[in-house]
Amino acid sequence: MKRIIKGYEPPCLLKYRQINGANYDGYSPKKSLKEALLTEQGYICCYCMRRISEDNMEIEHWQPQSKYPELQINYKNLLASCSGNRGSKKDNQHCNPRKGDAEITINPCDSTKDCENYIKYSSTG
């Protein structure tokens, strides 16, 4: 897993968060948000490090929306993930779809943890 250094929040998201009652489902300029996440991550999935693009990525909420609704439009909680075989059997899913609402302790954005030494990938996955 590669460390992600979060950049500045996109102006469109910052402006939207100022609206009373703003939430993730009501946020419509997701294209610019996806582009910001992809750029800061170098177009790789936050979990498996596969190459991703706007067409095959999802916006991942590090802290699940169901458990942390106050973080659903907090830019520091948003990552770019591959679609991880969404729609296939659970055993064939990975990354964002497989994680679901689970909480993972190693956050790739946490500068106090060296996630690159905790999770490594071999040539066989």
Stockholm file with secondary structure:
# STOCKHOLM 1.0

chainA/1-125         MKRIIKGYEPPCLLKYRQINGANYDGYSPKKSLKEALLTEQGYICCYCMRRISEDNMEIEHWQPQSKYPELQINYKNLLASCSGNRGSKKDNQHCNPRKGDAEITINPCDSTKDCENYIKYSSTG
#=GR chainA/1-125 SS CCCCCCCCCCHHHHHHHTSTTCCTTTCCCHHHHHHHHHHHTTSBCTTTCCBCCGGGEEEEESSCTTTCGGGTTCGGGEEEEECTTTTSCGGGCCHHHHHTTCCCSCCTTCTTSCHHHHSCCCTTC
#=GC SS_cons         CCCCCCCCCCHHHHHHHTSTTCCTTTCCCHHHHHHHHHHHTTSBCTTTCCBCCGGGEEEEESSCTTTCGGGTTCGGGEEEEECTTTTSCGGGCCHHHHHTTCCCSCCTTCTTSCHHHHSCCCTTC
//
